[in-house]
Amino acid sequence: MRFLLPCLLVLSCLLTVLPGCEPKEDVFTTDPSAKLEFSTDTVMFDTVFAQVGTVTKRLWVYNRNSRAVKVEQISVLNPAVSEYTIIVNGDAGPVANNVEIRGKDSVLVLVRAKLGPGAQTEDKPFLNTDQLRFKTNGNDQQVELVAYGRTAAFHRGVLACGEVWRADKPHVLPGSVLVPAGCVLTIEAGARVYSHAGAAIIVQGTLRVNPDFAPTGPIKPDDRNIVRFSGDRLEPFYNDIPGQWAGIQFDETSSRNNVIRYAELKNSSFGLLVYNPANRQPRPKVTVANSIIQNISGAGLTFASGGQTFDGAGVLSIAGEFDLTNCLFTNCGEYAILGQAGGTFNLNFCTVANFTPKFRRESESLWFTNESVLKTVPGPLLMRVTIRNSIVWGSIPDELFFKNGGDYAALSIQNSVLRTQLYKTDFAGSVFGNLINVEPKFKRPAGQFIDKFDYSLDTLSLVRDKAQPFGVAVDMLNRPRNPATPDPGAYERRD
């Protein structure tokens, strides 16, 4: 035993001076036939806004050989001027050198782009291309880089008085913008407004959306004159994802005479918000016509310095006033309309078809209360709710709720289709003309493909012809309504 320890020490010393041996698969090959393979031959970026960074695209680079290879250089074609950058093994830049790929292994290359303004001044995509080059063992292999860019108008901070957003180019909001008190922001027919995460349009003055559009006949849902608000992520995956931006907020003290016509507002945390917790008079008012509010969801929202939290809603009103005609609400994760702290709500020929196929909803689509949201403001507060010729439907048995409904200054529901168990006798009877728990039978309600919905009534619907005119001659798509017995909801049926 006394010789064992010295022998082990000698053996350890010998091992330290012996030449190292690598497994066969880690020996670098210099054979020119050992080429790389790629997960795609083209890294494609969908249409992106110029001067805004893109999402990161992934490119897998495979070494199918049993031995390792050393990629001498991975680079874009013109590193000094390219608008593309890469990330390899955590290092970002236009070039990566001496990248090792073990035998039968792979490496991930991340690609990003930030396009320049391009040559176009109109709302037309321009093409930006480059190449990603891989130099290995004398081989020069390429992967194409392709991006479609759009020149945009960027808006930040406090807007100028009398500003007009036209349809000549997209309007991008990297952060929230403010319409000052006493000023008007006009958004003309066909304009597109894209907002970054968390961005809002805050209106202390007046917002006028599509004020002058006057169609001469029926229009289609994809009519180019409709003003559209959405998030700034243009990849198809984000087409119908709620909560991508904040929404449009109207100030409690000075916002007046707001009008929104022929508009689509989607993918936000709230749609239209009046924040007036102190119940200041006159209350801010918003008139909305021929518009769609969809894909709305946001939990734990906070506004200004009040400290309260709220859930998302297509229309979120805290002591505000809303006139809604020919409007559609759908895929609102918490509420389609949430009215708190009193206010006035007039709904005429509206469709609330609140199906949420991608998430579960437990709250009623329409929810109202005259209770104050501030301890310093005594309640109950003045509340008026009028619903006429409308459809209030969705995926749960009770789609409307009135807290303290007996204390409202006015609560009237007539000639409407209601899904409710709680009020199935309160609003029933010929004096009201309502249809309680009668399936509207929409042509194509939201399901797996929520971007393909059609909430006009099927020809077999039992609720056809059950509305009263009340002075609304056309439907959401400017189609004439039956002057004697129109259909309830935003759409007049098509035979």
Backbone torsions as a table, in degrees:
resi	resn	phi	psi	omega
1	MET	NA	-28.1	-176.6
2	ARG	-68.6	-18.1	178.7
3	PHE	-92.7	-7.8	-174.3
4	LEU	-68.1	-44.9	-178.2
5	LEU	-63.4	-46.7	177.2
6	PRO	-59.7	-37.4	-179.6
7	CYS	-64.6	-40.5	179.2
8	LEU	-65.4	-37.6	178.1
9	LEU	-64.8	-41.8	178.6
10	VAL	-63.4	-43.3	-179.7
11	LEU	-61.9	-40.4	178.6
12	SER	-62.7	-40.5	179.2
13	CYS	-64.5	-40.9	179.4
14	LEU	-63.2	-38.9	-179.7
15	LEU	-64.4	-32.4	-178.1
16	THR	-71.6	-23.6	-178.0
17	VAL	-100.0	-6.6	178.3
18	LEU	-73.2	146.5	178.6
19	PRO	-64.8	141.2	179.9
20	GLY	-70.7	150.9	178.3
21	CYS	-122.0	129.4	178.4
22	GLU	-103.7	147.8	173.6
23	PRO	-58.1	151.0	-175.2
24	LYS	-55.6	-39.4	-175.0
25	GLU	-69.9	-14.9	179.8
26	ASP	-95.7	-1.6	176.4
27	VAL	-76.8	125.0	-176.6
28	PHE	-69.5	131.8	175.1
29	THR	-92.6	145.2	175.8
30	THR	-113.0	13.2	-178.5
31	ASP	-68.8	124.2	179.6
32	PRO	-62.1	-20.2	179.8
33	SER	-76.0	-11.1	-179.5
34	ALA	-81.8	75.3	-178.3
35	LYS	-87.6	161.1	177.8
36	LEU	-87.5	159.0	171.1
37	GLU	-124.6	157.2	-172.1
38	PHE	-130.6	152.2	179.7
39	SER	-69.9	-19.7	175.4
40	THR	-156.6	156.6	177.6
41	ASP	-93.3	-7.6	-180.0
42	THR	-144.0	125.1	172.0
43	VAL	-92.0	113.0	-172.2
44	MET	-110.0	129.7	173.4
45	PHE	-106.5	126.3	174.5
46	ASP	-63.6	171.7	-175.9
47	THR	-51.5	125.0	-179.5
48	VAL	-127.3	156.9	179.7
49	PHE	-81.0	135.6	176.0
50	ALA	-60.0	143.4	178.4
51	GLN	72.4	10.1	175.4
52	VAL	-121.7	130.0	-179.4
53	GLY	-62.6	145.8	-179.4
54	THR	-87.1	174.7	167.6
55	VAL	-68.8	169.3	178.8
56	THR	-93.4	129.3	176.6
57	LYS	-101.9	148.5	-178.3
58	ARG	-106.1	136.5	174.0
59	LEU	-129.2	117.9	176.7
60	TRP	-90.7	132.3	179.2
61	VAL	-113.3	121.5	-172.6
62	TYR	-108.4	137.5	169.0
63	ASN	-107.9	104.4	-176.8
64	ARG	-83.9	-2.6	-177.3
65	ASN	-81.5	157.7	178.5
66	SER	-75.4	-21.9	179.6
67	ARG	-104.2	155.9	-179.0
68	ALA	-70.0	155.0	173.8
69	VAL	-126.0	153.2	174.9
70	LYS	-115.2	115.0	177.4
71	VAL	-82.2	111.4	-173.8
72	GLU	-61.3	-38.5	-178.3
73	GLN	-157.1	135.7	168.1
74	ILE	-118.1	122.8	-176.2
75	SER	-155.2	157.1	169.0
76	VAL	-74.6	164.3	-172.4
77	LEU	-62.1	-44.3	179.9
78	ASN	-125.3	83.8	-172.7
79	PRO	-56.6	-33.2	-174.1
80	ALA	-71.7	-26.6	-174.4
81	VAL	-123.3	-1.9	-174.9
82	SER	-67.7	148.6	176.8
83	GLU	-97.7	11.0	177.5
84	TYR	-112.9	143.4	173.1
85	THR	-129.7	159.2	-179.5
86	ILE	-127.3	157.6	173.9
87	ILE	-127.3	120.3	179.0
88	VAL	-128.6	123.8	-179.6
89	ASN	53.8	36.4	176.6
90	GLY	86.8	-7.4	-178.7
91	ASP	-99.6	127.2	-178.3
92	ALA	-102.7	148.0	177.7
93	GLY	155.8	-179.9	179.0
94	PRO	-81.9	-11.2	-174.8
95	VAL	-139.2	141.8	171.1
96	ALA	-132.1	131.1	-176.0
97	ASN	-113.1	148.6	172.7
98	ASN	52.4	56.9	178.9
99	VAL	-90.1	121.2	-176.6
100	GLU	-95.2	134.4	176.1
101	ILE	-126.6	116.0	-179.0
102	ARG	-63.6	163.4	179.1
103	GLY	-60.7	138.2	-179.7
104	LYS	55.9	35.0	-177.4
105	ASP	-129.6	-174.1	-177.3
106	SER	-148.2	168.4	174.9
107	VAL	-136.8	146.6	-179.1
108	LEU	-100.2	126.8	175.5
109	VAL	-110.5	122.7	177.3
110	LEU	-97.2	134.9	-175.5
111	VAL	-121.9	133.3	175.4
112	ARG	-129.0	160.1	177.6
113	ALA	-139.2	145.2	169.7
114	LYS	-137.2	102.6	-170.6
115	LEU	-81.4	148.9	173.6
116	GLY	-74.6	-178.1	-173.9
117	PRO	-68.5	-18.3	-178.7
118	GLY	74.0	177.9	-176.4
119	ALA	-95.5	-16.1	-175.0
120	GLN	-79.3	145.6	174.0
121	THR	-111.1	-13.2	178.2
122	GLU	-98.8	172.7	-178.1
123	ASP	-79.9	68.9	177.6
124	LYS	-133.0	134.3	-179.7
125	PRO	-64.1	146.2	171.5
126	PHE	-120.4	154.9	-173.7
127	LEU	-97.3	134.1	175.0
128	ASN	-128.5	120.5	-176.5
129	THR	-125.4	156.9	175.4
130	ASP	-160.5	-177.5	177.1
131	GLN	-132.3	146.0	171.6
132	LEU	-105.0	118.8	-172.3
133	ARG	-107.7	139.5	-179.8
134	PHE	-123.2	116.3	179.3
135	LYS	-104.9	114.9	-175.6
136	THR	-143.0	119.5	174.8
137	ASN	52.1	42.5	179.0
138	GLY	83.0	-5.0	177.9
139	ASN	-91.0	144.9	176.5
140	ASP	-124.1	101.8	-178.7
141	GLN	-108.0	150.2	-175.2
142	GLN	-128.3	147.7	168.2
143	VAL	-124.6	130.1	-176.5
144	GLU	-75.0	143.3	174.0
145	LEU	-116.8	122.7	-174.8
146	VAL	-134.7	130.9	175.9
147	ALA	-140.2	140.6	174.2
148	TYR	-103.9	118.2	-176.9
149	GLY	-106.1	157.6	174.8
150	ARG	-132.7	131.3	174.2
151	THR	-74.1	136.9	-174.9
152	ALA	-134.1	160.6	170.7
153	ALA	-95.5	125.3	-178.7
154	PHE	-102.0	135.1	-178.3
155	HIS	-123.8	134.5	-177.3
156	ARG	-140.7	146.8	170.1
157	GLY	65.1	-141.4	-176.8
158	VAL	-81.9	125.5	-178.7
159	LEU	-81.8	155.5	176.6
160	ALA	-72.0	150.4	177.2
161	CYS	-63.7	137.6	177.4
162	GLY	74.0	19.5	-178.5
163	GLU	-67.3	142.9	180.0
164	VAL	-126.2	125.8	176.1
165	TRP	-101.9	117.4	-176.7
166	ARG	-103.0	179.2	-174.8
167	ALA	-92.4	7.8	-175.2
168	ASP	-72.0	-22.5	176.8
169	LYS	-156.3	158.8	177.5
170	PRO	-65.1	153.6	178.0
171	HIS	-113.8	119.6	-172.8
172	VAL	-113.8	133.0	178.9
173	LEU	-112.8	99.6	176.3
174	PRO	-65.3	-26.2	177.1
175	GLY	-148.7	-175.9	-177.5
176	SER	-67.1	149.1	175.4
177	VAL	-122.7	155.8	-176.1
178	LEU	-124.3	127.4	169.8
179	VAL	-92.2	110.9	-172.2
180	PRO	-66.4	158.6	176.7
181	ALA	-58.1	137.8	179.9
182	GLY	82.5	-3.4	-178.6
183	CYS	-110.1	160.4	-178.7
184	VAL	-123.2	131.7	168.4
185	LEU	-106.3	122.1	178.0
186	THR	-109.3	127.9	176.9
187	ILE	-113.7	113.4	-171.0
188	GLU	-82.2	167.9	-177.7
189	ALA	-53.7	135.2	175.3
190	GLY	84.7	-3.4	-179.4
191	ALA	-68.7	150.2	176.2
192	ARG	-121.5	127.9	-176.8
193	VAL	-120.6	122.4	-176.9
194	TYR	-119.6	125.3	-175.3
195	SER	-116.0	140.9	178.4
196	HIS	-76.8	167.2	-178.4
197	ALA	-53.7	128.4	178.2
198	GLY	83.4	-9.7	-177.1
199	ALA	-74.8	146.7	178.3
200	ALA	-137.1	157.1	167.2
201	ILE	-101.0	112.7	-177.2
202	ILE	-104.1	120.8	-171.9
203	VAL	-110.9	105.5	170.0
204	GLN	-90.3	-24.6	177.8
205	GLY	-98.8	-115.7	-175.0
206	THR	-133.8	136.0	175.0
207	LEU	-112.3	128.2	177.4
208	ARG	-126.1	110.8	-177.6
209	VAL	-107.8	121.7	178.0
210	ASN	54.1	47.2	-173.2
211	PRO	-70.8	-23.8	-171.3
212	ASP	-110.5	-0.8	-179.4
213	PHE	-67.9	124.7	-178.1
214	ALA	-134.3	84.1	-178.9
215	PRO	-61.6	143.5	-179.0
216	THR	-91.0	-7.2	179.6
217	GLY	-162.4	-172.0	179.1
218	PRO	-58.6	146.4	176.6
219	ILE	-118.6	165.2	177.7
220	LYS	-98.9	159.5	179.9
221	PRO	-58.8	-26.0	179.9
222	ASP	-98.3	20.6	-179.2
223	ASP	-53.7	134.8	-175.2
224	ARG	-68.4	-15.2	-178.9
225	ASN	-84.4	-10.0	177.7
226	ILE	-70.3	132.7	175.9
227	VAL	-81.8	132.1	-173.9
228	ARG	-124.7	130.4	177.2
229	PHE	-113.5	133.3	177.8
230	SER	-160.0	-178.8	174.1
231	GLY	-74.9	170.5	-176.2
232	ASP	-95.2	9.6	173.5
233	ARG	-89.2	112.6	-171.8
234	LEU	-96.2	-2.3	178.9
235	GLU	-65.6	145.2	-177.4
236	PRO	-53.7	-31.6	-179.1
237	PHE	-57.3	-29.9	-174.3
238	TYR	-94.3	9.3	-175.6
239	ASN	-57.5	-35.5	-172.5
240	ASP	-131.9	32.3	-179.1
241	ILE	-96.4	118.6	179.7
242	PRO	-69.1	165.5	170.9
243	GLY	75.1	18.5	-177.8
244	GLN	-78.3	-21.0	176.0
245	TRP	-148.1	177.1	-171.4
246	ALA	-79.1	-64.6	-176.4
247	GLY	143.1	-162.9	-179.2
248	ILE	-113.5	123.1	-175.0
249	GLN	-116.5	134.8	-179.9
250	PHE	-109.8	129.7	-172.5
251	ASP	-74.1	152.5	-173.9
252	GLU	-76.3	-24.6	-168.8
253	THR	-99.5	-30.0	-168.1
254	SER	-139.5	0.2	-178.0
255	SER	-79.7	125.3	-175.5
256	ARG	-140.9	153.5	167.9
257	ASN	56.8	40.2	179.7
258	ASN	-80.7	134.8	-178.2
259	VAL	-133.8	129.6	176.8
260	ILE	-128.2	117.9	-177.1
261	ARG	-129.5	146.5	175.5
262	TYR	42.5	63.8	-177.0
263	ALA	-133.5	157.5	171.2
264	GLU	-127.6	124.3	179.6
265	LEU	-123.2	121.6	-174.7
266	LYS	-146.3	164.6	170.3
267	ASN	65.3	33.0	-178.7
268	SER	-117.7	175.0	177.3
269	SER	-78.8	-37.8	168.6
270	PHE	-138.3	158.1	179.8
271	GLY	-88.5	-77.8	178.6
272	LEU	-118.2	128.2	-176.1
273	LEU	-126.2	127.7	164.1
274	VAL	-106.6	120.1	-179.6
275	TYR	-111.6	98.7	-175.7
276	ASN	-136.8	59.1	-172.9
277	PRO	-63.6	-25.6	179.0
278	ALA	-82.8	0.5	178.6
279	ASN	57.2	44.8	178.5
280	ARG	-67.8	146.0	-178.2
281	GLN	-115.5	145.5	-8.7
282	PRO	-69.6	149.8	-179.0
283	ARG	-70.4	146.4	174.5
284	PRO	-60.0	139.4	-177.6
285	LYS	-125.7	141.3	178.8
286	VAL	-131.5	127.2	176.0
287	THR	-106.6	124.6	-175.9
288	VAL	-125.1	131.7	-179.5
289	ALA	-142.2	144.5	172.8
290	ASN	51.3	49.6	-173.7
291	SER	-135.2	157.8	179.1
292	ILE	-117.9	133.5	172.7
293	ILE	-123.6	117.5	-172.9
294	GLN	-147.5	159.6	177.2
295	ASN	58.6	59.7	-176.0
296	ILE	-116.9	131.1	174.9
297	SER	-166.5	134.6	176.0
298	GLY	-169.7	114.5	-179.5
299	ALA	-96.6	146.2	176.1
300	GLY	67.9	36.7	178.9
301	LEU	-72.0	143.8	174.8
302	THR	-129.7	147.5	-177.3
303	PHE	-134.8	144.5	177.1
304	ALA	48.8	-139.0	-177.0
305	SER	-115.4	19.3	-174.9
306	GLY	-71.8	-24.5	178.3
307	GLY	84.3	-6.5	179.5
308	GLN	-80.2	158.6	174.0
309	THR	-121.0	146.9	-177.0
310	PHE	-138.9	158.1	172.6
311	ASP	-88.0	164.8	-180.0
312	GLY	-72.7	157.2	178.9
313	ALA	-160.2	150.6	174.6
314	GLY	-60.6	-49.0	168.7
315	VAL	-119.2	119.0	178.5
316	LEU	-116.6	109.9	-174.2
317	SER	-121.0	124.0	173.5
318	ILE	-115.9	95.0	-176.3
319	ALA	59.5	53.3	176.0
320	GLY	-123.7	-178.3	178.9
321	GLU	-131.1	131.4	-179.1
322	PHE	-132.8	129.9	167.2
323	ASP	-109.6	119.8	-174.3
324	LEU	-124.2	120.1	-179.5
325	THR	-132.8	134.3	178.6
326	ASN	54.9	48.9	-178.7
327	CYS	-118.0	148.9	177.0
328	LEU	-117.7	132.2	172.5
329	PHE	-119.2	128.1	178.2
330	THR	-153.4	153.6	178.7
331	ASN	54.8	47.6	174.8
332	CYS	-100.6	116.0	-168.5
333	GLY	-68.1	-29.3	177.5
334	GLU	-111.4	-64.2	-178.5
335	TYR	-137.5	146.7	167.5
336	ALA	-79.1	-48.2	175.5
337	ILE	-133.4	125.0	177.3
338	LEU	-121.5	110.7	-179.9
339	GLY	-110.9	118.5	-178.9
340	GLN	-125.7	156.9	174.8
341	ALA	60.7	38.8	178.5
342	GLY	77.0	-164.4	-178.7
343	GLY	121.2	-177.9	-179.4
344	THR	-128.6	131.8	179.9
345	PHE	-133.7	120.4	175.8
346	ASN	-120.0	113.4	178.3
347	LEU	-112.9	125.5	178.0
348	ASN	-136.0	125.6	-178.8
349	PHE	53.7	50.2	175.9
350	CYS	-110.0	150.0	174.8
351	THR	-116.1	117.8	169.3
352	VAL	-104.5	102.5	179.4
353	ALA	-118.3	76.7	-166.9
354	ASN	-91.6	75.6	172.4
355	PHE	-96.3	134.3	-177.8
356	THR	-125.8	77.8	-171.7
357	PRO	-67.2	-18.4	-176.3
358	LYS	-103.1	-2.5	175.1
359	PHE	-156.6	161.1	-175.9
360	ARG	-89.7	136.0	178.3
361	ARG	-120.7	136.3	180.0
362	GLU	-118.7	-13.0	-176.8
363	SER	-93.3	150.6	178.3
364	GLU	-62.3	147.6	-179.3
365	SER	-66.1	-41.0	177.4
366	LEU	-112.3	123.8	-174.6
367	TRP	-140.1	123.9	-175.8
368	PHE	-131.6	146.7	173.0
369	THR	-150.7	146.0	175.3
370	ASN	-97.3	7.9	178.3
371	GLU	-75.9	143.9	178.8
372	SER	-73.1	153.3	175.2
373	VAL	-97.7	-4.0	178.7
374	LEU	-120.6	136.4	177.9
375	LYS	-65.8	-26.8	-178.0
376	THR	-79.6	-9.7	178.6
377	VAL	-110.4	108.5	-176.1
378	PRO	-69.6	148.5	176.5
379	GLY	-119.7	-179.0	0.4
380	PRO	-74.8	156.4	-178.1
381	LEU	-102.9	157.7	-177.7
382	LEU	-60.3	125.4	-179.5
383	MET	-134.2	126.9	174.5
384	ARG	-128.4	128.2	178.5
385	VAL	-132.1	121.4	176.8
386	THR	-126.8	123.8	179.3
387	ILE	-125.4	119.9	-179.9
388	ARG	-129.9	143.2	170.1
389	ASN	53.0	32.7	-173.2
390	SER	-117.8	164.7	175.6
391	ILE	-115.9	122.3	177.1
392	VAL	-117.1	99.1	-171.8
393	TRP	-141.7	164.3	178.2
394	GLY	175.5	-157.9	-169.2
395	SER	-96.1	-0.7	179.2
396	ILE	-122.5	159.7	-172.9
397	PRO	-64.8	-31.2	179.1
398	ASP	-115.8	115.4	-175.9
399	GLU	-111.9	9.1	172.2
400	LEU	-150.1	150.5	-177.2
401	PHE	-149.6	134.2	177.7
402	PHE	-122.2	107.3	176.5
403	LYS	-80.2	127.6	-175.7
404	ASN	60.3	35.1	-175.2
405	GLY	-57.3	-28.6	179.4
406	GLY	-69.8	-13.6	-178.4
407	ASP	-99.6	5.2	-177.3
408	TYR	-75.5	148.1	175.6
409	ALA	-64.0	-32.3	176.5
410	ALA	-154.2	135.6	174.4
411	LEU	-145.6	106.0	-174.0
412	SER	-136.2	127.1	175.2
413	ILE	-130.0	121.0	-176.4
414	GLN	-137.6	146.2	172.8
415	ASN	49.3	41.1	-177.2
416	SER	-123.7	163.4	177.7
417	VAL	-106.0	121.3	-173.0
418	LEU	-123.5	134.9	168.4
419	ARG	-102.1	107.5	-176.8
420	THR	-159.0	140.2	168.4
421	GLN	-101.1	-34.9	-176.5
422	LEU	-65.3	-38.1	-175.1
423	TYR	-115.2	26.9	-174.0
424	LYS	-67.6	-17.8	174.2
425	THR	-105.6	-25.5	-175.8
426	ASP	-63.5	-39.6	-175.4
427	PHE	-112.0	18.9	177.3
428	ALA	-90.6	168.4	177.4
429	GLY	106.3	157.3	-174.6
430	SER	-67.2	-24.6	179.9
431	VAL	-64.5	-29.0	178.7
432	PHE	-93.2	-33.2	-178.9
433	GLY	73.2	19.9	-179.0
434	ASN	-88.8	156.0	172.7
435	LEU	-110.2	114.9	-174.0
436	ILE	-99.8	122.2	176.5
437	ASN	58.3	33.8	173.0
438	VAL	-100.2	116.8	-177.1
439	GLU	-54.8	122.8	-179.2
440	PRO	-66.3	-28.7	-175.6
441	LYS	59.5	73.9	175.6
442	PHE	-72.0	155.0	-179.5
443	LYS	-62.6	-44.7	-179.7
444	ARG	-152.5	86.1	179.0
445	PRO	-69.6	160.3	-178.0
446	ALA	-61.6	137.2	177.5
447	GLY	-144.7	-128.0	-179.5
448	GLN	-64.1	-36.9	-178.6
449	PHE	-110.1	86.9	-170.5
450	ILE	-73.9	-12.2	178.2
451	ASP	-84.7	2.6	-177.5
452	LYS	-114.5	22.1	-176.1
453	PHE	-71.1	158.3	173.4
454	ASP	-146.3	107.3	-175.4
455	TYR	-100.3	22.5	164.9
456	SER	-76.6	161.6	-174.1
457	LEU	-83.5	140.0	175.0
458	ASP	-68.6	155.7	-179.6
459	THR	-64.1	-20.9	178.7
460	LEU	-92.8	5.2	-178.2
461	SER	-64.7	138.2	179.0
462	LEU	-83.5	-4.8	-177.7
463	VAL	-102.5	4.2	177.5
464	ARG	-60.5	147.3	173.0
465	ASP	63.9	20.9	-174.8
466	LYS	-101.9	5.7	-179.6
467	ALA	-96.2	175.4	174.5
468	GLN	-120.4	146.2	-170.9
469	PRO	-56.2	-53.9	180.0
470	PHE	49.9	35.4	169.7
471	GLY	75.8	11.8	178.6
472	VAL	-107.1	104.4	-170.0
473	ALA	-84.3	-21.0	-177.3
474	VAL	-129.6	163.4	178.9
475	ASP	-97.0	-167.8	-176.7
476	MET	-57.0	-36.7	-176.7
477	LEU	-96.7	21.9	177.3
478	ASN	62.1	28.7	174.2
479	ARG	-91.1	141.7	-177.3
480	PRO	-64.1	138.8	174.8
481	ARG	-88.5	153.2	172.9
482	ASN	-59.6	120.8	-173.8
483	PRO	-68.0	-18.8	-178.3
484	ALA	-102.7	-48.8	-176.7
485	THR	-133.3	76.1	179.8
486	PRO	-71.9	167.9	175.1
487	ASP	-82.2	145.8	172.2
488	PRO	-72.3	158.1	178.8
489	GLY	93.7	-179.3	-173.0
490	ALA	-75.6	-18.5	-173.5
491	TYR	-118.6	131.0	167.3
492	GLU	-82.9	138.4	-173.1
493	ARG	-65.1	155.2	175.2
494	ARG	-110.6	121.7	-179.2
495	ASP	-78.4	NA	NA
